[in-house]
Amino acid sequence: MKIGVIGLGYVGLTTALSLAKLGFKVYGNDKDKEKMEKLKNGICPIYEPGLDELLVEMKEKGNIEFIDNISETIRISDVIFICVGTPTNEDGSPDLSQVEEVSRIIAENLNGYKLIVEKSTVPVQTAQWIKRTIKLYSHENAHFDVASNPEFLREGSALYDTFNPDRIVIGVESERAKEILLKIYEKINAPKLIVDVNTAEIIKHASNAFLAMKISFINMVSDLCEKTGADIKKVAEGIGYDRRIGREFLSAGVGYGGYCLPKDIRAFYYIGKIHNLDFSLLELVERINNSRIDRLMEKLKKALWHLKNKKIAIWGLSFKPNTDDIREAPSIKIVKRLINEEAIISAYDPKAMENFKKIFQNIQYGKDKYEVLKDAHALVILTEWDEFKSIDIQTIKKLMRTYIIVDGRNIFDCEIFRGQNIEYYPIGRTCI
C-alpha cells in the first residue's frame, strides 16, 4: 500500500513519518518549497521531540519520499491523507479553500481507486463536500471513497500520541474504506471506533472544545481562589480525583494557545450558529481565556506600579513546552501589551525564539534563562519548560534589579521563596 500525505505541517509531517515507521511507503507533498527542500535534505522544518531522528531513519530506510509535484503524489498513491491547513476567517468560520483545492487536484488525477482520508480538522459534512468536489471535477467512472480520520495529537508529544493513542476514530461510508484504514492501524494497540464520517468530524471538534472549556473553567475558579485565599492547585487535585472529571487539563495559568484549540473553538461555535443552535457556552470559554492576559498584566502592574522603562524578563515564548510553535501563544499578546506600556523586554525560550523574532525584531533575546534577568525589574514565566522549574535563587538575586516573579504557569512551590525577599505571584494562589 502506497500512501500520499498532502500538507506537511505538524499534523501532516508527524502522520507521514509515523506511517513510514509502520512500514508503508509514504510520499509527502507540501506547496512550501523551502520546507520541501529541507525535508529532502533530512532537515526537520519544525521542532517536535523525536521527529528529527525519525525523519533521518525513514529516509535511510527508503520508507518516505518527498515529491514536489502534487499530481504525481496523487497518481502513485493508493491512499491520500489530506493534512492541509484550515485557518479561521474573521467571522470564525474555517477557511477550507486548501481542502477544496486539494480535492480538485485529486479529482483531476484519479487513475484508479483511491481512498481519500480527511486528517485536517474540518467542520461536520466537509467529507461530503470533498466527495461532491471530486465527482464534479473527475471523469464519470471515477472510483474512490472519502473517509474521516481525525488526529488527537498534542504538540510536544505528537509521536508518543500517534503510537499510543486513547482511540483511533475511523469515519467511513464503505466496507472497503474501513478495511483499508484498519489495515493501516493494525499494529497500533488502541480502541478503533468505527463511525460514519459526520460523526467522526464532530468527535474531533467536540473533543477540542471540551478541553478548552475545562481549561477556562479551572482558570475561572483560580480567580475565586485568589480572592478568597484558597489554593487552585489543591482545588484542581480535589476535582481531579473524581473519575468523572479526571486530572488532565486542570492546570490554571495564563490560558490556552496554539493552532488547534483557539481555531477549533471558533469553528465549532460557528457550526452551531449556522445550524441555529445555542453554542454560546463556547463564547464564554473564549472570553475567559482571553481575560487571562488581563489578569497577568494586573499582577505585573500591581507589583511594579507602572511599566514604562521597566525591564521585564520573559521565560517561555512557545504556547506550550516541547514545541517551537508560537501560533496564538499568550506570549504574543503579552509582549504587545508590554510594548504598548513602553516596557523594555528581554525574552528567552529554548526553541521558539527564531519564530518569535519573525514577529518581534525590536525586543531583546537572551542566550539562556539567566542572561535575560540582568537588571530586570520582574520575571514573567509564560511556558512551563522543564529547564525553568529548577532555579538558583542567589543567581536570580544577583542579576535582577527588583525581585519580582509573576508565574503564568504555576511552576513553583511558594515555600522556596519564603524568607528570600522575593515577591512571587502565581495563578490562583496567594504567596505574598
Sequence and secondary structure as in RCSB ss.txt:
>XXXX:A:sequence
MKIGVIGLGYVGLTTALSLAKLGFKVYGNDKDKEKMEKLKNGICPIYEPGLDELLVEMKEKGNIEFIDNISETIR
ISDVIFICVGTPTNEDGSPDLSQVEEVSRIIAENLNGYKLIVEKSTVPVQTAQWIKRTIKLYSHENAHFDVASNP
EFLREGSALYDTFNPDRIVIGVESERAKEILLKIYEKINAPKLIVDVNTAEIIKHASNAFLAMKISFINMVSDLC
EKTGADIKKVAEGIGYDRRIGREFLSAGVGYGGYCLPKDIRAFYYIGKIHNLDFSLLELVERINNSRIDRLMEKL
KKALWHLKNKKIAIWGLSFKPNTDDIREAPSIKIVKRLINEEAIISAYDPKAMENFKKIFQNIQYGKDKYEVLKD
AHALVILTEWDEFKSIDIQTIKKLMRTYIIVDGRNIFDCEIFRGQNIEYYPIGRTCI
>XXXX:A:secstr
 EEEEE  SHHHHHHHHHHHHTT EEEEE S HHHHHHHHTT  SS  TTHHHHHHHHHHHT EEE S HHHHHH
H SEEEE     B TTS B  HHHHHHHHHHHHT  S EEEEE S   TTHHHHHHHHHHHHS TT  EEEEE  
    TTSHHHHHHS S EEEE SSHHHHHHHHHHTTTS S EEEE HHHHHHHHHHHHHHHHHHHHHHHHHHHHH
HHHT  HHHHHHHHHTSTTT STT   SS   SSHHHHHHHHHHHHHHHTT   HHHHHHHHHHHHHHHHHHHHH
HHHHS  TT EEEEE  SSSTT    TT HHHHHHHHHHHTT EEEEE TTTHHHHHTT SSSEE SSTTGGGTT
 SEEEE S  GGGSS  HHHHHHH SS EEEETT  S GGGGTTTT EEE SS    
